[in-house]
């Protein structure tokens, strides 16, 4: 693979997504926070600070997830439906570079979105005189980026061989189940059926454990609630490794497709 060609594809993806006005989501996020910081004191007399901290991180995660899945599933499908993929694969660009460039470009967009929303979030916390753990919030934002990058890889992997609608549904399903894989294992252990225990263990090994990359709740309580540094490094490595595995699968499937 040539990193130069991957970078060219990623740059084109970044420009294309920005032209689709995806960055308007930043304005929507600011509007959500503005409404919340005005409305919460009237609804929650003593817990508005805690609720606002939770709401800001949750909204950031939800908006990022929508972009990762809806845009990610269409990155390849749109090229196939418009037949522009025939022009691209005829050029001196390998299919692996094509997939990697698409993922890198959308990941860059997600990075910009998360950075901008984090800055807005911190600004609202400052203006509202709400105490907050800065380091924990920044770390949660970083791990949110890793999680969304992984979900982008999921969306691309489904998008290379299914329709956009089905790929979107499957990606949301993987996201929901990936956040409860540890609960599935616990549920299996409580069952007396060996088959159920094997099934839950298999699902845990197959599905991404997204809870490892979710620090939203822990970030609200500060550094004392966060895992130790070695655990954080291991979890970040897990996210990167799983993302690479999904992209390898997507490249393998895409390389076998005939156009």
N, C-alpha and C positions, 0 to 999 in steps of 0.2 A: 504493500500500500504506500501511496505517496501522501504525506501529510499536507503538502501544498495543494493537491487536488481536493483533498477532504476539506481544507480550509476554504477553498473557493466555493464549494457546494454549501458549506455551513454559512458563509457570508450571504449567499443568495437566498438561503432559507430565512435567515434573520431579516433581511430586507423585505422579503415577501410577506412574512408574518407581521412585521411592523406596518407595512402598507395596508394590511387587512384590519388595521385599527385595534389590534389586540391590546395595545398599551392604554387604550381607554379604560381598561379594567382598573388601572391605577386610580383614575378619577372615581370610579365606582367604589373602590375600597375606601378612599378618603371620605366619600359621602356616607358610607355605612358607619364609619367611625364617628363622623360629625353628628349623625342622628343618634348614635348610641350614647355618646358623651353628654348629649343634651337630655335624652330621654331617661337614662338609667337612674339618675338621682331622684326622679319622680316615681320610679317603680320599685327600686331597691334602696331603702333608706340607709342601710349600714353596710351593704355588701357590694355597692356599685363599683368600687375599685377592683375587687377580685373578679367580678363579672366582666368588666371592661378588659382586663388583662386576658381572660380566657377568650372573649369574643374576638379580640384583635388577632390573636394567633389562629383561631379557628377559621375566621373569614379569610385570612391569608392562605391557609391550607386549602380551603374549598375553592377559591378562585384559581389558585395555581393548578389544582387537580383538573378543573374544567378545561383550562388551556392545554394541559399535558395530554389529556385524553382526546378531546374533540379535534385539536390541531394535529396531534400525533397520529391518530388513526387515518387522517386524510393526507398525510405527507406523501405516502407511496400510492395510495388508491387514486388520488387526484391525478398523478402523473400517468397512471395506467388508463384511467377513464378518458383522459384527454389525448392519449397516445403519444404524449411528449416523451414518455420513457423510451420509445423507440429511437428518438433522436439522441437521448443521453447515453444509452448503452452502446450506440454506434460510435461514440467518441472514445478516445483513449482513457476511459474511466472504468475501473472495475466495479462490479456490483457491490463488493464490500466497501469500497470507497464511497459509493452512492449512499448506502445505508448509514455508514459512520458519519458522513457529512450531514445527512438529514438530522440525525440524532444530536450531533454537536450544535447545529444551528438552532434547533428548538430549545436545547438545554441553555444556550446563551440567552435566548429570549426569556426563559424562566428565571435565569439568574438576574437579569435586569429587573424583571417584575418583582421578585422577592426582595432585592436590594431596595427598590423604590418603596415598596409597601412597608418594609421594616423601618425605613427612615420616617415615613409618614406616621407609622405606629408610635415610634419613639417621640416624635414631635407632639402628638396628641397626649401622650403620657406626661410629657414635660409641661405642656400648657394646662393640663388638668390637675397638676400637682399630685399625680398618682405615683407613689413609690414603686419602683420596679428594679429587678435584678438585671442590669445591662448585659453582663457577660453571659448569663443564662439565656436571655432572649436572643442574643446574637448567635449563640451556639445552636439554639433551637431552629433559627432561620437557616443556618448552614445545613443542618440535618434534614430540614424540610426540602432544601434544594436537592440533596442526595436522593430523598424519597421520590420527588417528582421526576428526577432524571431516570430513576428506575421504572416508574410508571410510564414515562415516555417510551422507554425501550419495550415495555409490555405492549403499548399501543401500536408501535411500529411493527413488532413481531406478529401481532394479529392482523395488522393492516396489509401485510404483504401477501396474504392468501385468502382473506375474507372481504366481504363488503364493509363499507364504512360503518353502517348501522350495527351489524353484528360485531364488528371489532370494538365499537364503542361499548356495547352491552357487556361483552366479555371482559374488557378492560376494567369497567366499573365493578364487575363481579370479582375479578382478581384483587382489586383494591379493597373491597369490603371483606373478602375472606382473608386477605393477607394481614389485616389488622386484628384478626381473631384466631390466628393459627395456634397460638399458645393456649387459648381457651379450648380449642378443638382437642388438643392433646390431653388437657385436664379432663375434658368431658369423656374422652375415650378411656382414661384410667379409671373413671368412676363406673364405667360400664363393665358388666360381667362377661360380655361377649368378646371373644378373641378376635372375631372378624372386624368388629367395630374398632377395637384397639389398633389393629393393623391398618385399617382404613384411615383413621385419624393420624397415625404415625406417617403413613404415606403422603397424606395431604400436607402435613407439616414439612416434610422433606421436599415436596414438589413446589408448594406455594411459597412466595417470598414472605418472610417474616417482617412485615412493615412496622410492627411495634418497636423493633430495634432502632428505627430511624425516626420515631415519633417522640419528641421531647417537649411537646407543647405543655402538657400538664405539669411536668417536672419543672419546666422553666419558670412557671408562675411562683413556685415556692423557693426559687433561688438556687445558688450553687450547692447548698447542703443536700438538696434532693436529687441532684444529678448523679449518674453512675460515675465510678472512678475513671481516670484517664485511660487506663488500659482497656476497659470495657468500651469506652467511647471510640477508641481507635479500632478495636475489633469490629464494632458495629458499622463504622464507616467503611472499613475494608470489606465487610460482608455486602454492603450496599453496592460498592463499586464492582466487586466480583460478580454479583448476581446480574448487574446491568451489563457487564461484558458478556456473560453467558447468554443472556437474552438477545443481545445484538449478534452474537455468533450464530444463534439459531435462526434469527431473521435473515442473516446473510446466506446461510445454507439453503433456506427455503427459497429465497429470492433468486439465488443462483441457478436453481433447478427449474424455475418458471420459464415457459416458452411464450414469446410474444410474436 
